[in-house]
Amino acid sequence: MANEVLLPAISVALVGRQCRTVDEISLGWFSGWFIRTYIAPNPGGTSARAPKKIEPAKQVEPLVLEAFIRSNRAVRELAKRASDYDVNRIRYKNPFIPLLRFTVGTGLEIIAKHQSRHLLQAEGVRQAAGFPR
């Protein structure tokens, strides 16, 4: 759900920009702190509620895996497209926190860490339920 809101915002930020690549994503101190504190897997760390736009459903539908895979495909396409730009300088309008304008590179890092968090949550559920690997 988060990708459905975040990907269009990042994509729009690239429109009309001059192509200029960078070798790696550089996070500022605030972006790094934000990702470590609220986005990245952080067992026993700070917990925050999801924004209303992407509040998790009470029950997971069987099609969630298809949506997850489709979303990851869209992320890969956007990351490939973004590789032609200076993702450390282009900022996007944050659809969750309008006062914050992160760089496209930070947005891509947020997506990657958020996905990791969900995969770890799924692994915890699998282990707790005793499902085989």
CORUR-V645610 format. One record per residue. N is the residue number from 0. RES is the residue in three letters. PHI is phi in whole degrees, 0 to 359 (* if undefined). NEAR is the number of other ideal C-beta (glycine too) atoms within 10 Angstrom. D_LAST is the distance of its C-alpha to the last C-alpha in Angstrom with 2 decimals. Layout:
n=N res=RES phi=PHI near=NEAR d_last=D_LAST
n=N res=RES phi=PHI near=NEAR d_last=D_LAST
This chain:
n=0 res=MET phi=* near=15 d_last=25.65
n=1 res=ALA phi=297 near=20 d_last=26.78
n=2 res=ASN phi=296 near=20 d_last=26.66
n=3 res=GLU phi=297 near=14 d_last=28.82
n=4 res=VAL phi=268 near=14 d_last=31.44
n=5 res=LEU phi=281 near=24 d_last=31.16
n=6 res=LEU phi=301 near=18 d_last=30.98
n=7 res=PRO phi=299 near=14 d_last=34.35
n=8 res=ALA phi=296 near=16 d_last=36.04
n=9 res=ILE phi=290 near=30 d_last=35.00
n=10 res=SER phi=300 near=17 d_last=35.87
n=11 res=VAL phi=298 near=11 d_last=39.32
n=12 res=ALA phi=295 near=21 d_last=40.05
n=13 res=LEU phi=277 near=17 d_last=39.87
n=14 res=VAL phi=298 near=6 d_last=42.42
n=15 res=GLY phi=78 near=6 d_last=45.73
n=16 res=ARG phi=275 near=15 d_last=44.71
n=17 res=GLN phi=285 near=8 d_last=45.95
n=18 res=CYS phi=289 near=9 d_last=43.49
n=19 res=ARG phi=196 near=11 d_last=43.09
n=20 res=THR phi=276 near=10 d_last=39.92
n=21 res=VAL phi=230 near=13 d_last=38.68
n=22 res=ASP phi=281 near=6 d_last=36.60
n=23 res=GLU phi=206 near=7 d_last=34.28
n=24 res=ILE phi=278 near=17 d_last=33.72
n=25 res=SER phi=248 near=14 d_last=35.84
n=26 res=LEU phi=262 near=18 d_last=35.19
n=27 res=GLY phi=285 near=13 d_last=38.15
n=28 res=TRP phi=298 near=7 d_last=38.06
n=29 res=PHE phi=292 near=11 d_last=37.63
n=30 res=SER phi=299 near=20 d_last=34.83
n=31 res=GLY phi=299 near=14 d_last=32.96
n=32 res=TRP phi=297 near=11 d_last=33.55
n=33 res=PHE phi=301 near=19 d_last=32.54
n=34 res=ILE phi=296 near=19 d_last=29.19
n=35 res=ARG phi=298 near=14 d_last=28.47
n=36 res=THR phi=278 near=12 d_last=29.68
n=37 res=TYR phi=245 near=16 d_last=28.49
n=38 res=ILE phi=249 near=21 d_last=25.91
n=39 res=ALA phi=294 near=18 d_last=23.69
n=40 res=PRO phi=305 near=13 d_last=20.92
n=41 res=ASN phi=213 near=15 d_last=23.18
n=42 res=PRO phi=304 near=6 d_last=21.84
n=43 res=GLY phi=77 near=5 d_last=24.99
n=44 res=GLY phi=266 near=10 d_last=27.11
n=45 res=THR phi=297 near=8 d_last=29.18
n=46 res=SER phi=243 near=7 d_last=27.97
n=47 res=ALA phi=226 near=8 d_last=29.68
n=48 res=ARG phi=287 near=7 d_last=29.74
n=49 res=ALA phi=291 near=11 d_last=28.79
n=50 res=PRO phi=302 near=14 d_last=31.95
n=51 res=LYS phi=306 near=7 d_last=33.16
n=52 res=LYS phi=301 near=12 d_last=32.62
n=53 res=ILE phi=230 near=15 d_last=28.83
n=54 res=GLU phi=304 near=10 d_last=28.36
n=55 res=PRO phi=296 near=11 d_last=24.90
n=56 res=ALA phi=289 near=8 d_last=24.97
n=57 res=LYS phi=289 near=5 d_last=24.78
n=58 res=GLN phi=229 near=5 d_last=22.37
n=59 res=VAL phi=273 near=11 d_last=19.79
n=60 res=GLU phi=280 near=9 d_last=20.68
n=61 res=PRO phi=300 near=6 d_last=18.36
n=62 res=LEU phi=280 near=9 d_last=19.88
n=63 res=VAL phi=299 near=12 d_last=18.66
n=64 res=LEU phi=295 near=11 d_last=16.03
n=65 res=GLU phi=300 near=10 d_last=18.98
n=66 res=ALA phi=295 near=13 d_last=21.18
n=67 res=PHE phi=298 near=15 d_last=18.82
n=68 res=ILE phi=294 near=10 d_last=18.69
n=69 res=ARG phi=299 near=13 d_last=22.45
n=70 res=SER phi=296 near=17 d_last=23.17
n=71 res=ASN phi=295 near=13 d_last=21.47
n=72 res=ARG phi=297 near=10 d_last=23.56
n=73 res=ALA phi=295 near=16 d_last=26.63
n=74 res=VAL phi=297 near=18 d_last=25.90
n=75 res=ARG phi=299 near=10 d_last=25.76
n=76 res=GLU phi=297 near=12 d_last=29.01
n=77 res=LEU phi=293 near=21 d_last=30.70
n=78 res=ALA phi=297 near=15 d_last=29.72
n=79 res=LYS phi=297 near=9 d_last=31.17
n=80 res=ARG phi=297 near=12 d_last=34.27
n=81 res=ALA phi=293 near=22 d_last=34.65
n=82 res=SER phi=295 near=12 d_last=34.64
n=83 res=ASP phi=273 near=13 d_last=38.25
n=84 res=TYR phi=235 near=19 d_last=39.41
n=85 res=ASP phi=278 near=16 d_last=40.07
n=86 res=VAL phi=291 near=27 d_last=37.20
n=87 res=ASN phi=273 near=17 d_last=38.62
n=88 res=ARG phi=243 near=13 d_last=41.83
n=89 res=ILE phi=278 near=18 d_last=41.03
n=90 res=ARG phi=252 near=17 d_last=40.29
n=91 res=TYR phi=238 near=20 d_last=38.93
n=92 res=LYS phi=284 near=12 d_last=39.81
n=93 res=ASN phi=289 near=19 d_last=37.06
n=94 res=PRO phi=285 near=17 d_last=36.32
n=95 res=PHE phi=260 near=15 d_last=35.03
n=96 res=ILE phi=231 near=10 d_last=37.60
n=97 res=PRO phi=305 near=8 d_last=40.75
n=98 res=LEU phi=286 near=5 d_last=42.47
n=99 res=LEU phi=264 near=14 d_last=39.86
n=100 res=ARG phi=236 near=12 d_last=39.99
n=101 res=PHE phi=276 near=25 d_last=37.27
n=102 res=THR phi=285 near=22 d_last=37.36
n=103 res=VAL phi=301 near=25 d_last=35.26
n=104 res=GLY phi=300 near=24 d_last=33.50
n=105 res=THR phi=297 near=27 d_last=32.65
n=106 res=GLY phi=301 near=25 d_last=31.40
n=107 res=LEU phi=294 near=20 d_last=29.02
n=108 res=GLU phi=295 near=21 d_last=27.80
n=109 res=ILE phi=301 near=23 d_last=27.40
n=110 res=ILE phi=299 near=22 d_last=25.25
n=111 res=ALA phi=297 near=16 d_last=22.94
n=112 res=LYS phi=291 near=16 d_last=22.65
n=113 res=HIS phi=296 near=19 d_last=22.25
n=114 res=GLN phi=297 near=17 d_last=19.26
n=115 res=SER phi=300 near=13 d_last=17.67
n=116 res=ARG phi=300 near=15 d_last=18.45
n=117 res=HIS phi=293 near=13 d_last=16.73
n=118 res=LEU phi=295 near=12 d_last=13.48
n=119 res=LEU phi=293 near=14 d_last=13.63
n=120 res=GLN phi=297 near=11 d_last=14.60
n=121 res=ALA phi=297 near=14 d_last=11.67
n=122 res=GLU phi=297 near=12 d_last=9.32
n=123 res=GLY phi=297 near=11 d_last=11.82
n=124 res=VAL phi=295 near=11 d_last=11.80
n=125 res=ARG phi=301 near=12 d_last=8.12
n=126 res=GLN phi=294 near=10 d_last=8.82
n=127 res=ALA phi=296 near=8 d_last=12.22
n=128 res=ALA phi=274 near=7 d_last=11.41
n=129 res=GLY phi=75 near=6 d_last=9.19
n=130 res=PHE phi=289 near=9 d_last=6.54
n=131 res=PRO phi=287 near=4 d_last=3.79
n=132 res=ARG phi=293 near=5 d_last=0.00
